[in-house]
Amino acid sequence: MNSLKLNTEYTLTHGAFWMIYGITGSFASVFMLAKGYNNMHIGIMFAAANLLALGLQPFVADHMDRAKGIKIIDAMVWMILLIMLTGAGYFFFGNGSFLLAAAIAAVLAIHSLIQPLLNSLAFRLSESGADVNYGIGRAGGSLGYSIIVAVLGTLIEKKGEMSVPVCMEAACALLIVMLFITRYSFKKMKRANDIEIAEHNGKTPDETDSDDERIDLKAFIRRNKYFFIMNLGLSGLLFSNAIISNYMPQIAAGAGGTTEQAGRVLSLMAFLEIPTMVFFGRIHRHFSSRTLIKLSSLGFTGKIVVCWLAGSVKLLFAAQAFQVAAFALLMPAMVYYVNEIMSPGEAVKGQSLFTMMFTFSAIIASLAGGWILDASGAKVLTFVAALVTAAGAVVVFLTINKVEDHRRLPQE
């Protein structure tokens, strides 16, 4: 019963978190176009947001790896409050202004910093004695994203672009509430679990705590060279994910679609992730994380190739079928893979490096996407994305088998 309660709260937390991304990320281009920016401006804004996140992620990861228990929840709450404060600029800064673009970039950067903390939270919550299932939690994120992008696409068509910041502030408030509820449940369950363990072992609860080795980022990269190279390959896969997430309204328009239809395509994409993530635990019993990561790289490639070939919105909808073996597999497989091969002292850094690949690929996708859209249109953009994704898949296949072998070697 306790595991069910904590899993439910963790799932709802993911739902609120990915709602925020659906609002601030996937509809940022729609909001900015309505505010007088062009595609190049949008690309620069996305790139600036991701550069900021890329610079801050190592610092946040190192600090959070040294933090015990679920103190990462406190950090997440402060970051969300900062998003809400910065997001107020959506209402007050002038159309086409530098300050409005800066506010949007800051919101996206802060949101990106929270993601590895939320991924690692699943394993921190397990310290309570509950069996916290990341796959089900992340499925809640996909469901939240699916709902909000479908609703927001229609809201923008009917009420205008200011639906974006209103929904963002509401989703942030929901996430804060869920984090407080989750923290309360964790502390209550951990206290009871510690007492039970202490009574069994004849120790006080404080004596049951462990102090895992913590390493800095430089040592982490030196110790995980092939993991780093493999993640560069993953950034190629995530390039197409960033293109689709950030520029779907333009891609849909190029295929004769509307903003509302773009929202529905994104909604379907996220909804199709749910079955894979919910049943990931069962899938993982039969296939290793390594095998599932390889399979996901094929799924990413297939999806963007069909998007490139799509001559109608119907084919854009059809392309999302690949999502069950693309993003839906990669997210939980990588989270479990990192947890399996790395020590607790490296865990958040491992999650953060993966998140940094989202950030790195998003920087390139943002700059290239805005420029290619203005210069050549959506068809050329999806073709370039297909090439980059296929190259990333090749790198993943060539390096992933070497990651664990390298880690088994004596480290300097």
N, C-alpha and C positions, 0 to 999 in steps of 0.2 A: 504493500500500500504506500509506504514511504517513497519507494522508487518511482511508482506511478505519479505521485504528487510532484516530485522534483523534476521528472521527465516532462510532465505537462507544463510546468512553469518555465523550464528551459526552452521548450518548443514554442511557447507563446512569446518568450523573449526574442527568439530568432525571428518569429513572425513580425514583431514590431520593428526590429532592426532592419530587415530587408524591405519592409514597407518604406522606411526612410530612404533607402537607396532607390526604390522604384520611383519615388516622388522627386528626389533631388538629383538623381543621376539620369535615369531613363527619360525624364521629361525636362531636363535642363535645356536641351536644344530647342524644344518647343517654347519654353518660357523665354529664352533669350532671343529667339527670332521675333517673338511678339513684342519684345522690349527694344527692338531696333538694331540688334547685332546681326552680323552675317556669319556664315559657316566658318570662315577663318577665325573670326573673333571667338566663336564657340570652341574651336579646336585649341586655340591658345589658352583659353580659360581652363579647359580640361587638363591640358599639359601642365599649367601652373599649379593646379590643384594636386596633381599626382607627383610633381617634382617636390612640392612641399611635404607631402606624405612620405615620399621616398627618403627625404633627408631626415625626417623625424622618427621613422619606424625603427632604425637600429637603437636609438636612445630609449624609446618606449619599451622595446623588446628586452633590452638589457636590464632596465629598471624592474620590469614585471617578472623576469626570470628570478630576480633576487627577492621578490616579494613572496611571502608565504601565504598559504591558504587562498582565500578568495578576496584578497585586498584589491585584486584587479576589478572587482565590481565597483569599488569606490572610484577608481580611476575612470571607469566607463561612465559613471553617473556625472562626474565633473565634465567629461568630454561632451556628453549629450547636452548638458546645460549650456556649454559654450556654443554648441550648434544652434540651440534655441535663441541665444543672445545674438549671435552673428546673423541668424536667419531673419531677425527683425529688420535687417537692412533691405530685404526683399520688398518690404512695404514702403520704406522711406527714401531709398536712393533713387535718383533720376534714371529715366530710360536711357540706355546706351552709355551710362556713365562708367568710369573706371571703378568707383566704389561698389556699384552693384555687382559688376563682374568679380571683383575681389571677394565680396561676401559669398557669392556662389562658390568660388574656388575654395575658400576657407571651409565652408560647410562640407564639401566633398572630401577635402583633405582630412578633416577631423573624423569623418565617418570611416574613411579608409583605415585610420589608426585603430579604430575599435575592433575591426574584423578579426585579427589574430587573437585578440583577448577573448572574444566571444567563442572562437574555436577552442582555445585552451581551457575555457571555463568548464567545458564538459568533463574534462579529466580532473580538474580541481574539485568539482562538485562530487566526484566519485570518492573523495576523501571522507565523505560523510558516511560511507558504507553503502550508499545507494548505487545501483547500476544505471548510470546515465548514458543513454544511447544518442551519440552525436548524429547518426543518420536520421533518426526520427526528428530530432531537434531541427536539423537543417531542412528537413521536409516542411516543417512549420514555416521556415523562412521562405521557401518557395511558394507555399500557399498564401502567405501574407503578401508577397510580391505580386503573385498572380491576381489576387483580389484588387489590390490598390491600383495596378496599372490599367486594369479593365475599367474600374470605376473612374479613375482620373482622366482617362482618355475621353470618356463621355462628359465628365464635368467641365473639362476645358472647352469642348465643343459648345456646351450650353451656357456656362457661366464665365468663361474667360480664363486667362492665364493665372490670375491671382488665386485660383483654386490650389495652385502648387504650394505657395508658402503656408496657406491655411492648413492644408493637409499635413504638411511637414511638421508644423508645431504640434499638431494633435498626435501624430505618430511618435514624436520625441517624448511627449508627456506619457504616453502609454508605455514606452520602453523603460522609462525611469520607474514607473509603478511596478512593472514586472521584475526589474532588477532588485528593488527593495523586497518584494515578496519572496523572490528566489533566495536572497541572502538570509532572510529570516528563517526560511525553511531549512536551509543548509546548516545554519548555526545550531538550530534546535536538534536536528538529526545527528550532527557531528558530536554534539555534547553527549547525547545518549550513547552513541557508538563508542566514543572515547572511554566513557565510564565502563561500558561493558568489556572493552578490550583490557582496560587497566585491571579490572577485577579478575579477569581470566589469567593475566600475566603477572599479577601481583605488583603492578607499577602504577604510578600516578599518571593521569592523562598527559601531563607535560613531558613525561619520560618516553611516551610513545611517539613523540614528534621526531622526524628525521631531518637531517641537514644535508641536502643533496649538493653535490659539486656544482658550482656555477662558473661558467667561463665567459670571457668577453667575446665580442663579435669577431675580432681578428682571429682569435684562436678557433672560433667556431668554423669560419670559412676554411682555415688551414686544415682542420680536422675533417671537413666534409667537402672536399674539392669536387668530387664527381656529383654529389648532391647539388652543388652550386651550378655546375654545367647542365645537369638535367633540368634544373629550374629555368635556365635560360631557354631550353627547348620548350618548357611549359609556357613561357612568355609568348612564344610563337602561336601556341594554341589559343591563348587568352587574348591575343591580338584580335582575332575574329570575334571573340565574345564581346570585347570592348566596342568594336565597330557596330555590331548588331544592337547592343544595349544602348549606345549613345546616339546612333544615327538611324535607328529603325524608322522614325517618321519620314526621313528623307529617302530611305531605301523603299519604303512602301509607296511614297509619292512617285518615285521613279517607275514603279510597277502599276501606277494608276490608282493607288489607294489614298486613304484619308488618315488624319491623326487618330480618329476613333478606331480605324482598322489597325493602325500601327500598335495602339494600346492592346488590342485584342490578340495580335500576333505575339507580343511580349507576354501577355497573360497566359496564352496557350503554352508558350515556351517554358514558363515557370511551372505551370500546372503539371506538365508532363515529367518534370523532375521528381515529383512527389512519390510515385510508386517505387522508383529505384532507391530513393533515399530512405523511405520507410522500411523497405525490405533489404536494405544494404547489409544488415547483420547476417541475414540468411545467405545472401549472395557471397559474403566474405568467408563464410564457412567452407565454401567450395572453391573459391578462387582467391589467390593471394592479392594483397594490395598492389603489388608490382604488376601483375597480370591485368588488373582492372584499370590501372593508370595507362597501360599500353592500349587497352581497348578504347578508353575514353579519347585518346589522341586520334584514333580512327573516326570516332563519332564526331569530333570537332571538325575534322577535315570534310567528312561527308556533308555536314550541315551547311558549311559556308559554300561548298561547291554548288549545292542545290540553290542556295540563295543567289549565287552569281548567275546561274542558268535561268532563274525564275523570270518569266515574262508577265506574270500576273500575281495578284495578292494571294490567290488560291495556292500557288506553288510556294509562296513564302510561308503560308500556314503548313503546307506539307513538309517543308524543310525542318520544321521544329520537331518532327518525329525522331530525328537523330539525337535530340536532347536527352532522351532516356539513357543513351550510352555515351554522352559527352559530358557536359557540366554536371549532370546528375550523378555520374560515377566519379568524376575527378575530385569533387569537393570532399566527400567523405573518405574516398580512398587515400587522398593525400594527408588528411588529418590523422587517419589511423596509421598510415605509413610512417609519418613523422614520429608518432607516439611509440611505434614498434621499434624503430631503429635508433632512437635517441634517448639519452638519459634525461631525467626530470630537469636538470640544470640547463639543458639545451632546448627544451620543448618549445618555449615561446619564441626563441630565435628561429627554430625550424619552421614554425607556423608563420612567423613574420617574414622569413625569406620567401616563402610561397606567396604570401600576400604582396610582398614587394614586386613579385613577377606580375601580379595584377596591375600594380602601380606602374611598373616599367612599360609594360605592353600598352597600358592606357595612355601614357605620355606619347608614345610613338603613334598610336591609333588616333589620338586627338589631333596632333599636328598634321599627320598625313591625311586623316579623314577629312578635316575641314578644307585643306588645300585641294585634295583630289575631287571632292564634291563640287567646289567652286570651279575647278579647271576642267573636269572631265565627266562628272556625274556619278550616280550611284553604281552603274554597271561596272565601271572601271574600278571603283572603290572595292566592290565585292570580289573582283578578279584578283586584285593585289592582296586582299585579305586571304583568299584561297591559297595563293602561293606561299605567303608567310606561314600560314597554318600547317601546310604540308611539310615545309622545311622544319618547323618545330616538332612535328610528329617524328620525323627522321632522327632528330637529335635525341628525343626521349627514348626511342627504341635502341639507339646506339650506346646510351650511357646508363640507363637505369639498372641494368644487370651488374654494373661495376660499382654501384653505390655501396652496397653492403659488403662486398669483397674488400673495398678500400677501407671501410670502417673496421674491419677485422684485423688489418695490419697494425703493428705496434705504432703508436703515435709518438711524435717527438715531444 
